[in-house]
Amino acid sequence: MLLYFDSVLLAFGNLLFLTGLSLIIGLRKTLSFFFQRHKLKGTSFFLGGVVIVLLRWPLLGMFLETYGFFNLFKDFFSVAFGFLGNTSNIPFLSMLFRRLQGTSSMV
């Protein structure tokens, strides 16, 4: 549990997240995503949290990053939860859900 709040590991994870996002969707699209006018609040909290973690205040930095992350990706959450609601329409998953529904193990 103590390693979860290690500032070096958190900073490394933040840098890997930003690097991975840039490598997946491209640097230009990453910058345009973070610096859209309606997402500047989330961007400032997220990047401010990264800076605070780099300054070795991991708990405060994580709270700021979490708030910024939810502000940045709040439009995506409705799409993701909508997809999860429609998983019963996918043939393999519906068969899996029916099979799991039949088992009622208390273990």
Residue, then its C-alpha position, 0 to 999 in steps of 0.5 A: m500500500l505504501l508503494y501506491f503513494d510513492s511519488v517516483l512511481l506515480a510520476f513514472g506512471n504519469l509520464l508513461f500514460l502521456t507518452g502512450l497516449s501520444l504514441i497511440i493517437g499522435l502528438r497533434k491529436t493529443l495536444s488538440f484533445f488536451f487543449q480544447r477550450h471546454k476541456l481546459k479546466g480538466t487539463s489544468f487539474f490533470l497536468g497540475g496534478v502531474v506537476i504536484v506529484l513531480l514536486r513530491w506531494p503524491l496524495l494531493g497530486m493524485f486527487l488533482e489528477t483524478y478530478g482532472f481525469f474525470n473532467l477530461f473523459k466525462d464524455f467518454f464514460s457515457v459511451a463506455f457505460g452504454f457499450l457495457g449495457n449492450t454487451s448482452n447483444i454480443p453472441f459470445l458474451s451473452m452465452l457467457f452471461r447465461r452460463l454464469q447466471g446459472t451458477s450460484s456458488m457462494v464461494 
